[in-house]
Amino acid sequence: MDIVEKFRVQSKKRIINTVLALMFWIPALAISYYDLTFSFIPMRMDYFDLILKALGLVFIVLAYRNSLCPKCDSIAGNGWAVDECKSCGVKLT
C-alpha cells in the first residue's frame, strides 16, 4: 500500500471519527447549557454530560492520529482537502 492509498484510508477514518465526536459533543453541550439537575435516566446529568464529553474526546484524538502524514508522522495540513504534506511536501492525492 503506497502513501496515497494509506492517506485516503486515513482521510475516511478521520471524517468518521470527527462525525462521531460531534455526535457525542453536541448533546453534551446542549445538556450542559440547559439544565444539569434535570434527569431522565437514573444518573445525574452532569455525570452523563462528562461521560459524553470524554467519549467525544477519544474520537477527537483518533481523528488527530488519522490526520498525520504517513511518511513523516507530522500534521499533513489544515482542513479537509489536503493535497500535500506541509512538512515534507509529499503528494497525498
SERO-166826 format. One record per atom (N, C-alpha, C, O, CB): residue in one letter; atom name; x, y, z. Coordinates in Angstrom, 2 decimals. Glycine has a CB too. Layout:
<sites>
SITE  code  site        X        Y        Z
SITE     A    CA        X        Y        Z
...
</sites>
This chain:
<sites>
SITE  code  site        X        Y        Z
SITE     M     N     0.85    -1.18     0.00
SITE     M    CA     0.00     0.00     0.00
SITE     M     C     0.89     1.24     0.00
SITE     M     O     1.71     1.43     0.90
SITE     M    CB    -0.97     0.00     1.23
SITE     D     N     0.73     2.07    -1.01
SITE     D    CA     1.57     3.26    -1.08
SITE     D     C     1.00     4.38    -0.22
SITE     D     O    -0.04     4.23     0.42
SITE     D    CB     1.70     3.72    -2.54
SITE     I     N     1.69     5.50    -0.21
SITE     I    CA     1.35     6.60     0.68
SITE     I     C    -0.02     7.20     0.34
SITE     I     O    -0.77     7.56     1.24
SITE     I    CB     2.42     7.68     0.62
SITE     V     N    -0.34     7.31    -0.95
SITE     V    CA    -1.61     7.91    -1.36
SITE     V     C    -2.79     7.07    -0.90
SITE     V     O    -3.76     7.60    -0.37
SITE     V    CB    -1.66     8.09    -2.90
SITE     E     N    -2.70     5.75    -1.08
SITE     E    CA    -3.78     4.86    -0.64
SITE     E     C    -3.91     4.86     0.88
SITE     E     O    -5.02     4.86     1.42
SITE     E    CB    -3.54     3.43    -1.14
SITE     K     N    -2.78     4.87     1.57
SITE     K    CA    -2.80     4.88     3.03
SITE     K     C    -3.44     6.18     3.55
SITE     K     O    -4.22     6.15     4.50
SITE     K    CB    -1.37     4.73     3.60
SITE     F     N    -3.11     7.31     2.91
SITE     F    CA    -3.70     8.58     3.35
SITE     F     C    -5.18     8.65     3.00
SITE     F     O    -5.95     9.28     3.73
SITE     F    CB    -2.95     9.76     2.73
SITE     R     N    -5.60     8.03     1.91
SITE     R    CA    -7.02     8.01     1.55
SITE     R     C    -7.82     7.25     2.61
SITE     R     O    -8.90     7.68     3.00
SITE     R    CB    -7.22     7.36     0.15
SITE     V     N    -7.28     6.12     3.07
SITE     V    CA    -7.94     5.36     4.14
SITE     V     C    -7.96     6.18     5.43
SITE     V     O    -8.97     6.20     6.14
SITE     V    CB    -7.23     4.00     4.38
SITE     Q     N    -6.86     6.85     5.74
SITE     Q    CA    -6.80     7.69     6.93
SITE     Q     C    -7.80     8.84     6.85
SITE     Q     O    -8.40     9.21     7.86
SITE     Q    CB    -5.39     8.25     7.12
SITE     S     N    -7.99     9.40     5.65
SITE     S    CA    -8.94    10.51     5.50
SITE     S     C   -10.36    10.05     5.77
SITE     S     O   -11.13    10.77     6.41
SITE     S    CB    -8.85    11.10     4.09
SITE     K     N   -10.72     8.87     5.29
SITE     K    CA   -12.06     8.34     5.56
SITE     K     C   -12.26     8.09     7.05
SITE     K     O   -13.31     8.41     7.60
SITE     K    CB   -12.29     7.04     4.78
SITE     K     N   -11.25     7.53     7.71
SITE     K    CA   -11.33     7.30     9.15
SITE     K     C   -11.40     8.62     9.92
SITE     K     O   -12.10     8.72    10.92
SITE     K    CB   -10.14     6.48     9.63
SITE     R     N   -10.67     9.63     9.43
SITE     R    CA   -10.68    10.94    10.09
SITE     R     C   -12.07    11.56    10.03
SITE     R     O   -12.53    12.14    11.02
SITE     R    CB    -9.66    11.88     9.44
SITE     I     N   -12.73    11.46     8.89
SITE     I    CA   -14.08    12.01     8.75
SITE     I     C   -15.06    11.28     9.66
SITE     I     O   -15.89    11.90    10.31
SITE     I    CB   -14.55    11.94     7.29
SITE     I     N   -14.97     9.95     9.69
SITE     I    CA   -15.87     9.15    10.54
SITE     I     C   -15.65     9.49    12.01
SITE     I     O   -16.62     9.66    12.75
SITE     I    CB   -15.64     7.65    10.31
SITE     N     N   -14.40     9.60    12.43
SITE     N    CA   -14.11     9.92    13.83
SITE     N     C   -14.57    11.33    14.20
SITE     N     O   -15.02    11.56    15.32
SITE     N    CB   -12.62     9.77    14.11
SITE     T     N   -14.46    12.27    13.28
SITE     T    CA   -14.93    13.62    13.55
SITE     T     C   -16.45    13.66    13.70
SITE     T     O   -16.97    14.34    14.59
SITE     T    CB   -14.50    14.56    12.43
SITE     V     N   -17.16    12.94    12.84
SITE     V    CA   -18.62    12.89    12.94
SITE     V     C   -19.04    12.23    14.26
SITE     V     O   -19.98    12.70    14.91
SITE     V    CB   -19.23    12.12    11.74
SITE     L     N   -18.36    11.17    14.65
SITE     L    CA   -18.69    10.51    15.92
SITE     L     C   -18.41    11.43    17.11
SITE     L     O   -19.17    11.45    18.07
SITE     L    CB   -17.89     9.21    16.07
SITE     A     N   -17.31    12.18    17.05
SITE     A    CA   -17.02    13.13    18.13
SITE     A     C   -18.11    14.19    18.23
SITE     A     O   -18.52    14.55    19.33
SITE     A    CB   -15.65    13.80    17.91
SITE     L     N   -18.58    14.68    17.09
SITE     L    CA   -19.66    15.67    17.12
SITE     L     C   -20.96    15.07    17.62
SITE     L     O   -21.74    15.75    18.28
SITE     L    CB   -19.87    16.25    15.73
SITE     M     N   -21.19    13.79    17.33
SITE     M    CA   -22.41    13.14    17.80
SITE     M     C   -22.42    13.01    19.32
SITE     M     O   -23.49    12.97    19.93
SITE     M    CB   -22.55    11.75    17.17
SITE     F     N   -21.26    12.95    19.94
SITE     F    CA   -21.19    12.92    21.40
SITE     F     C   -21.15    14.32    22.00
SITE     F     O   -21.76    14.56    23.04
SITE     F    CB   -19.97    12.13    21.85
SITE     W     N   -20.45    15.26    21.36
SITE     W    CA   -20.25    16.57    21.96
SITE     W     C   -21.44    17.50    21.83
SITE     W     O   -21.69    18.30    22.74
SITE     W    CB   -19.06    17.22    21.35
SITE     I     N   -22.19    17.43    20.74
SITE     I    CA   -23.34    18.34    20.59
SITE     I     C   -24.40    18.07    21.65
SITE     I     O   -24.87    19.03    22.26
SITE     I    CB   -23.95    18.19    19.20
SITE     P     N   -24.80    16.81    21.91
SITE     P    CA   -25.75    16.60    23.02
SITE     P     C   -25.17    16.98    24.38
SITE     P     O   -25.88    17.47    25.25
SITE     P    CB   -26.19    15.15    23.05
SITE     A     N   -23.86    16.75    24.56
SITE     A    CA   -23.25    17.11    25.84
SITE     A     C   -23.28    18.62    26.05
SITE     A     O   -23.54    19.08    27.16
SITE     A    CB   -21.80    16.59    25.90
SITE     L     N   -23.01    19.38    25.01
SITE     L    CA   -23.07    20.83    25.15
SITE     L     C   -24.49    21.31    25.37
SITE     L     O   -24.72    22.27    26.11
SITE     L    CB   -22.48    21.50    23.91
SITE     A     N   -25.46    20.67    24.72
SITE     A    CA   -26.86    21.04    24.93
SITE     A     C   -27.30    20.73    26.36
SITE     A     O   -28.02    21.52    26.98
SITE     A    CB   -27.77    20.31    23.93
SITE     I     N   -26.88    19.59    26.88
SITE     I    CA   -27.22    19.23    28.26
SITE     I     C   -26.61    20.22    29.24
SITE     I     O   -27.28    20.66    30.17
SITE     I    CB   -26.75    17.80    28.58
SITE     S     N   -25.34    20.56    29.04
SITE     S    CA   -24.70    21.48    29.97
SITE     S     C   -25.24    22.91    29.84
SITE     S     O   -25.15    23.69    30.79
SITE     S    CB   -23.19    21.49    29.75
SITE     Y     N   -25.79    23.25    28.69
SITE     Y    CA   -26.35    24.59    28.51
SITE     Y     C   -27.70    24.74    29.20
SITE     Y     O   -27.96    25.77    29.83
SITE     Y    CB   -26.50    24.91    27.02
SITE     Y     N   -28.54    23.74    29.11
SITE     Y    CA   -29.90    23.88    29.62
SITE     Y     C   -29.99    23.65    31.13
SITE     Y     O   -30.16    24.61    31.89
SITE     Y    CB   -30.82    22.91    28.91
SITE     D     N   -29.89    22.40    31.57
SITE     D    CA   -30.13    22.15    32.99
SITE     D     C   -29.42    20.87    33.40
SITE     D     O   -29.67    19.81    32.83
SITE     D    CB   -31.66    22.06    33.29
SITE     L     N   -28.55    20.97    34.38
SITE     L    CA   -27.82    19.80    34.85
SITE     L     C   -28.56    19.05    35.94
SITE     L     O   -28.18    17.94    36.30
SITE     L    CB   -26.46    20.20    35.34
SITE     T     N   -29.61    19.64    36.48
SITE     T    CA   -30.35    18.96    37.54
SITE     T     C   -31.46    18.08    37.00
SITE     T     O   -31.93    17.18    37.69
SITE     T    CB   -30.92    19.97    38.51
SITE     F     N   -31.89    18.34    35.76
SITE     F    CA   -32.92    17.51    35.14
SITE     F     C   -32.34    16.13    34.85
SITE     F     O   -31.18    16.02    34.45
SITE     F    CB   -33.46    18.18    33.84
SITE     S     N   -33.15    15.09    35.04
SITE     S    CA   -32.66    13.74    34.79
SITE     S     C   -33.79    12.86    34.27
SITE     S     O   -34.85    12.77    34.88
SITE     S    CB   -32.06    13.14    36.07
SITE     F     N   -33.54    12.23    33.15
SITE     F    CA   -34.49    11.24    32.63
SITE     F     C   -33.90     9.84    32.71
SITE     F     O   -34.56     8.86    32.36
SITE     F    CB   -34.87    11.57    31.18
SITE     I     N   -32.68     9.74    33.17
SITE     I    CA   -32.03     8.46    33.42
SITE     I     C   -31.65     8.42    34.90
SITE     I     O   -31.59     9.48    35.54
SITE     I    CB   -30.76     8.25    32.50
SITE     P     N   -31.41     7.24    35.46
SITE     P    CA   -31.08     7.19    36.89
SITE     P     C   -29.63     7.62    37.18
SITE     P     O   -28.92     6.94    37.91
SITE     P    CB   -31.30     5.78    37.42
SITE     M     N   -29.21     8.75    36.62
SITE     M    CA   -27.87     9.28    36.82
SITE     M     C   -27.97    10.80    36.76
SITE     M     O   -28.80    11.34    36.03
SITE     M    CB   -26.86     8.72    35.74
SITE     R     N   -27.14    11.48    37.51
SITE     R    CA   -27.13    12.94    37.43
SITE     R     C   -26.66    13.36    36.05
SITE     R     O   -25.77    12.73    35.46
SITE     R    CB   -26.22    13.55    38.53
SITE     M     N   -27.24    14.41    35.53
SITE     M    CA   -26.95    14.82    34.16
SITE     M     C   -25.55    15.38    33.99
SITE     M     O   -24.99    15.33    32.90
SITE     M    CB   -27.97    15.84    33.70
SITE     D     N   -24.97    15.93    35.06
SITE     D    CA   -23.61    16.42    34.91
SITE     D     C   -22.62    15.27    34.74
SITE     D     O   -21.62    15.42    34.04
SITE     D    CB   -23.22    17.28    36.12
SITE     Y     N   -22.88    14.12    35.38
SITE     Y    CA   -22.03    12.95    35.16
SITE     Y     C   -22.23    12.39    33.75
SITE     Y     O   -21.27    11.99    33.09
SITE     Y    CB   -22.33    11.87    36.21
SITE     F     N   -23.48    12.37    33.30
SITE     F    CA   -23.77    11.91    31.95
SITE     F     C   -23.12    12.83    30.92
SITE     F     O   -22.61    12.37    29.90
SITE     F    CB   -25.30    11.84    31.72
SITE     D     N   -23.15    14.13    31.19
SITE     D    CA   -22.51    15.12    30.33
SITE     D     C   -21.00    14.88    30.28
SITE     D     O   -20.40    14.95    29.20
SITE     D    CB   -22.80    16.54    30.84
SITE     L     N   -20.40    14.61    31.41
SITE     L    CA   -18.96    14.34    31.47
SITE     L     C   -18.59    13.08    30.70
SITE     L     O   -17.56    13.05    30.03
SITE     L    CB   -18.51    14.23    32.92
SITE     I     N   -19.41    12.05    30.80
SITE     I    CA   -19.16    10.81    30.06
SITE     I     C   -19.24    11.05    28.56
SITE     I     O   -18.40    10.56    27.81
SITE     I    CB   -20.17     9.71    30.48
SITE     L     N   -20.24    11.81    28.12
SITE     L    CA   -20.37    12.11    26.69
SITE     L     C   -19.17    12.91    26.18
SITE     L     O   -18.67    12.65    25.09
SITE     L    CB   -21.67    12.89    26.43
SITE     K     N   -18.71    13.86    26.97
SITE     K    CA   -17.55    14.66    26.56
SITE     K     C   -16.28    13.82    26.52
SITE     K     O   -15.43    14.02    25.65
SITE     K    CB   -17.36    15.85    27.50
SITE     A     N   -16.13    12.89    27.46
SITE     A    CA   -14.95    12.02    27.46
SITE     A     C   -14.95    11.10    26.24
SITE     A     O   -13.91    10.88    25.63
SITE     A    CB   -14.91    11.18    28.75
SITE     L     N   -16.12    10.56    25.90
SITE     L    CA   -16.21     9.72    24.70
SITE     L     C   -15.91    10.53    23.44
SITE     L     O   -15.25    10.04    22.53
SITE     L    CB   -17.60     9.07    24.60
SITE     G     N   -16.39    11.75    23.38
SITE     G    CA   -16.10    12.62    22.24
SITE     G     C   -14.62    12.93    22.14
SITE     G     O   -14.07    13.02    21.04
SITE     G    CB   -16.88    13.90    22.34
SITE     L     N   -13.96    13.10    23.28
SITE     L    CA   -12.53    13.38    23.29
SITE     L     C   -11.73    12.21    22.73
SITE     L     O   -10.71    12.42    22.07
SITE     L    CB   -12.06    13.71    24.70
SITE     V     N   -12.16    10.99    23.00
SITE     V    CA   -11.50     9.81    22.44
SITE     V     C   -11.53     9.86    20.92
SITE     V     O   -10.53     9.58    20.26
SITE     V    CB   -12.16     8.51    22.95
SITE     F     N   -12.68    10.22    20.35
SITE     F    CA   -12.78    10.28    18.90
SITE     F     C   -12.03    11.47    18.31
SITE     F     O   -11.60    11.41    17.16
SITE     F    CB   -14.24    10.34    18.49
SITE     I     N   -11.88    12.54    19.07
SITE     I    CA   -11.06    13.67    18.61
SITE     I     C    -9.59    13.25    18.52
SITE     I     O    -8.90    13.62    17.57
SITE     I    CB   -11.22    14.88    19.56
SITE     V     N    -9.12    12.50    19.50
SITE     V    CA    -7.74    12.01    19.47
SITE     V     C    -7.54    11.06    18.29
SITE     V     O    -6.51    11.11    17.61
SITE     V    CB    -7.38    11.30    20.79
SITE     L     N    -8.52    10.19    18.03
SITE     L    CA    -8.42     9.29    16.88
SITE     L     C    -8.43    10.06    15.56
SITE     L     O    -7.71     9.69    14.63
SITE     L    CB    -9.57     8.28    16.90
SITE     A     N    -9.22    11.11    15.47
SITE     A    CA    -9.23    11.94    14.26
SITE     A     C    -7.88    12.63    14.08
SITE     A     O    -7.39    12.76    12.96
SITE     A    CB   -10.36    12.99    14.32
SITE     Y     N    -7.27    13.07    15.17
SITE     Y    CA    -5.94    13.68    15.10
SITE     Y     C    -4.91    12.67    14.60
SITE     Y     O    -4.07    13.00    13.76
SITE     Y    CB    -5.52    14.23    16.47
SITE     R     N    -4.96    11.46    15.13
SITE     R    CA    -3.99    10.44    14.72
SITE     R     C    -4.14    10.08    13.25
SITE     R     O    -3.16     9.72    12.60
SITE     R    CB    -4.15     9.20    15.57
SITE     N     N    -5.36    10.17    12.71
SITE     N    CA    -5.58     9.86    11.31
SITE     N     C    -5.31    11.05    10.40
SITE     N     O    -5.41    10.91     9.18
SITE     N    CB    -6.99     9.38    11.10
SITE     S     N    -4.96    12.20    10.94
SITE     S    CA    -4.63    13.34    10.10
SITE     S     C    -3.12    13.52     9.94
SITE     S     O    -2.67    14.53     9.39
SITE     S    CB    -5.24    14.60    10.69
SITE     L     N    -2.35    12.56    10.41
SITE     L    CA    -0.90    12.63    10.28
SITE     L     C    -0.45    12.13     8.92
SITE     L     O    -1.09    11.27     8.32
SITE     L    CB    -0.23    11.82    11.40
SITE     C     N     0.66    12.67     8.45
SITE     C    CA     1.25    12.24     7.19
SITE     C     C     1.80    10.82     7.36
SITE     C     O     2.48    10.55     8.35
SITE     C    CB     2.37    13.22     6.73
SITE     P     N     1.53     9.91     6.41
SITE     P    CA     2.05     8.55     6.54
SITE     P     C     3.57     8.46     6.41
SITE     P     O     4.17     7.47     6.83
SITE     P    CB     1.41     7.67     5.52
SITE     K     N     4.19     9.48     5.82
SITE     K    CA     5.64     9.41     5.61
SITE     K     C     6.43    10.01     6.78
SITE     K     O     7.37     9.39     7.27
SITE     K    CB     6.00    10.14     4.34
SITE     C     N     6.04    11.22     7.22
SITE     C    CA     6.85    11.90     8.23
SITE     C     C     6.19    11.97     9.61
SITE     C     O     6.81    12.47    10.55
SITE     C    CB     7.17    13.29     7.76
SITE     D     N     4.97    11.49     9.76
SITE     D    CA     4.24    11.47    11.03
SITE     D     C     4.06    12.85    11.67
SITE     D     O     4.07    12.98    12.90
SITE     D    CB     4.95    10.58    12.00
SITE     S     N     3.89    13.87    10.85
SITE     S    CA     3.52    15.18    11.36
SITE     S     C     2.16    15.55    10.75
SITE     S     O     1.67    14.84     9.87
SITE     S    CB     4.61    16.27    11.02
SITE     I     N     1.57    16.64    11.20
SITE     I    CA     0.26    17.04    10.68
SITE     I     C     0.40    17.31     9.18
SITE     I     O     1.25    18.08     8.76
SITE     I    CB    -0.28    18.31    11.43
SITE     A     N    -0.46    16.66     8.39
SITE     A    CA    -0.35    16.75     6.93
SITE     A     C    -0.78    18.12     6.41
SITE     A     O    -0.22    18.60     5.43
SITE     A    CB    -1.19    15.67     6.28
SITE     G     N    -1.75    18.74     7.05
SITE     G    CA    -2.22    20.05     6.59
SITE     G     C    -3.46    20.46     7.35
SITE     G     O    -3.92    19.75     8.24
SITE     G    CB    -2.50    20.03     5.09
SITE     N     N    -3.99    21.60     6.98
SITE     N    CA    -5.19    22.12     7.64
SITE     N     C    -6.39    21.91     6.74
SITE     N     O    -6.29    22.00     5.52
SITE     N    CB    -5.02    23.62     7.98
SITE     G     N    -7.53    21.64     7.35
SITE     G    CA    -8.76    21.49     6.59
SITE     G     C    -8.98    20.06     6.13
SITE     G     O    -8.27    19.13     6.52
SITE     G    CB    -8.74    22.40     5.40
SITE     W     N   -10.01    19.90     5.28
SITE     W    CA   -10.38    18.56     4.83
SITE     W     C    -9.67    18.17     3.55
SITE     W     O    -9.32    17.00     3.39
SITE     W    CB   -11.87    18.48     4.62
SITE     A     N    -9.44    19.10     2.65
SITE     A    CA    -8.83    18.78     1.35
SITE     A     C    -7.33    19.03     1.43
SITE     A     O    -6.85    20.12     1.11
SITE     A    CB    -9.47    19.63     0.21
SITE     V     N    -6.59    18.03     1.86
SITE     V    CA    -5.13    18.13     1.97
SITE     V     C    -4.53    17.44     0.75
SITE     V     O    -4.74    16.25     0.54
SITE     V    CB    -4.61    17.48     3.31
SITE     D     N    -3.79    18.21    -0.06
SITE     D    CA    -3.19    17.65    -1.28
SITE     D     C    -1.76    17.19    -1.07
SITE     D     O    -1.33    16.21    -1.66
SITE     D    CB    -3.24    18.67    -2.38
SITE     E     N    -1.03    17.91    -0.23
SITE     E    CA     0.34    17.52     0.05
SITE     E     C     0.68    17.85     1.49
SITE     E     O     0.06    18.72     2.11
SITE     E    CB     1.33    18.23    -0.91
SITE     C     N     1.66    17.15     2.01
SITE     C    CA     2.08    17.36     3.40
SITE     C     C     2.77    18.71     3.51
SITE     C     O     3.62    19.05     2.68
SITE     C    CB     3.02    16.22     3.89
SITE     K     N     2.41    19.48     4.53
SITE     K    CA     3.02    20.79     4.70
SITE     K     C     4.43    20.70     5.29
SITE     K     O     5.17    21.68     5.25
SITE     K    CB     2.15    21.67     5.58
SITE     S     N     4.80    19.54     5.84
SITE     S    CA     6.13    19.39     6.43
SITE     S     C     7.15    18.83     5.44
SITE     S     O     8.21    19.41     5.23
SITE     S    CB     6.06    18.50     7.66
SITE     C     N     6.80    17.68     4.84
SITE     C    CA     7.77    17.03     3.96
SITE     C     C     7.49    17.27     2.48
SITE     C     O     8.35    17.00     1.64
SITE     C    CB     7.79    15.55     4.23
SITE     G     N     6.30    17.77     2.12
SITE     G    CA     5.99    18.12     0.74
SITE     G     C     5.59    16.96    -0.15
SITE     G     O     5.47    17.14    -1.37
SITE     G    CB     7.14    18.78     0.15
SITE     V     N     5.37    15.77     0.40
SITE     V    CA     4.99    14.62    -0.42
SITE     V     C     3.53    14.76    -0.85
SITE     V     O     2.69    15.22    -0.07
SITE     V    CB     5.21    13.28     0.36
SITE     K     N     3.24    14.37    -2.10
SITE     K    CA     1.86    14.43    -2.62
SITE     K     C     1.03    13.34    -1.97
SITE     K     O     1.44    12.18    -1.92
SITE     K    CB     1.84    14.29    -4.18
SITE     L     N    -0.15    13.72    -1.45
SITE     L    CA    -1.01    12.77    -0.76
SITE     L     C    -2.28    12.44    -1.54
SITE     L     O    -3.07    11.60    -1.11
SITE     L    CB    -1.39    13.31     0.60
SITE     T     N    -2.49    13.09    -2.68
SITE     T    CA    -3.67    12.79    -3.51
SITE     T     C    -3.26    12.43    -4.91
SITE     T     O    -4.12    12.15    -5.75
SITE     T    CB    -4.62    13.98    -3.54
</sites>
